[in-house]
Amino acid sequence: MVAILITHIVIAFSGLVMSTASLFAPSARKISATFGLIALTVASGTLLVLETHSSILSSCMSGLVYVGLASSGALVARRKLAYQKQTSGRK
């Protein structure tokens, strides 16, 4: 149980770090990794809620905030990457 919680925290933190890194230096690999980490965070969070029988409301609110922040970063990075590819083709 403690191992799952630590893994969940590490995955979530890694997702935020990768999302931030994608904003500053966008690449398709970083964006894909960010979305993969978001999916792993949601999966491990679901497992934690099911195992601990914790309050679904507080868990879902925290999860929605996390998914919103990490996804927003990844989507902005994807837009920046598309713009970079488009403008580099014009040269």
C-alpha atoms as one frame of an Amber mdcrd trajectory, in Angstrom:
protein
   0.000   0.000   0.000   2.768   2.446   0.944   4.691   1.401  -2.155   1.691
   2.219  -4.352   1.341   5.634  -2.710   5.019   6.455  -3.202   4.865   5.241
  -6.795   1.748   7.360  -7.369   3.452  10.474  -6.000   6.608   9.901  -8.050
   4.606   9.347 -11.240   2.464  12.454 -10.630   5.488  14.627  -9.885   7.272
  13.271 -12.969   4.218  14.130 -15.062   4.280  17.730 -13.863   8.027  17.983
 -14.472   7.665  16.520 -17.964   4.754  18.844 -18.732   6.831  21.835 -17.656
   9.832  20.633 -19.655   7.567  20.269 -22.689   6.541  23.889 -22.369  10.123
  25.148 -22.492  11.479  22.719 -25.078   8.585  20.991 -26.835   9.129  17.654
 -28.523   6.787  14.892 -29.582   8.542  12.457 -27.241   8.111  14.712 -24.189
   4.457  15.360 -24.986   3.768  11.633 -25.394   5.587  10.922 -22.143   3.498
  13.556 -20.385   0.234  11.985 -21.533   1.528   8.527 -20.570   2.433   9.766
 -17.093  -0.997  11.372 -16.744  -2.628   8.028 -17.595  -0.392   6.189 -15.112
  -1.210   8.740 -12.418  -4.937   8.308 -12.954  -4.567   4.509 -12.925  -2.504
   4.444  -9.730  -4.840   6.975  -8.101  -7.827   4.804  -8.953  -6.063   1.809
  -7.450  -5.331   3.780  -4.270  -8.966   4.884  -3.917 -10.193   1.330  -4.403
  -7.709  -0.166  -1.948  -8.037   2.408   0.819 -11.761   3.094   0.456 -10.926
   6.793   0.790 -13.278   9.628  -0.017 -13.856   9.606  -3.740 -14.832  13.285
  -3.774 -11.554  14.643  -2.435  -9.542  12.211  -4.536 -11.397  13.150  -7.691
 -11.035  16.866  -7.044  -7.283  16.508  -6.578  -7.083  14.282  -9.641  -9.017
  16.719 -11.786  -6.730  19.579 -10.777  -3.661  17.472 -11.578  -5.015  16.255
 -14.919  -6.063  19.795 -15.817  -2.646  21.287 -15.078  -0.576  18.543 -16.679
  -2.830  18.273 -19.741  -2.892  22.031 -20.237   0.871  22.134 -20.224   1.097
  19.274 -22.702  -1.511  20.797 -25.008   0.212  24.177 -25.029   3.501  22.392
 -25.750   1.862  20.505 -28.617   0.617  23.796 -30.069   4.097  25.340 -29.729
   5.666  22.320 -31.417   3.199  22.479 -34.309   3.927  26.200 -34.734   7.680
  25.545 -34.712   7.325  22.833 -37.358   5.105  25.072 -39.470   7.444  28.052
 -39.330  10.566  25.978 -39.905   9.029  24.670 -43.134   8.620  28.221 -44.479
  12.344  28.992 -44.540
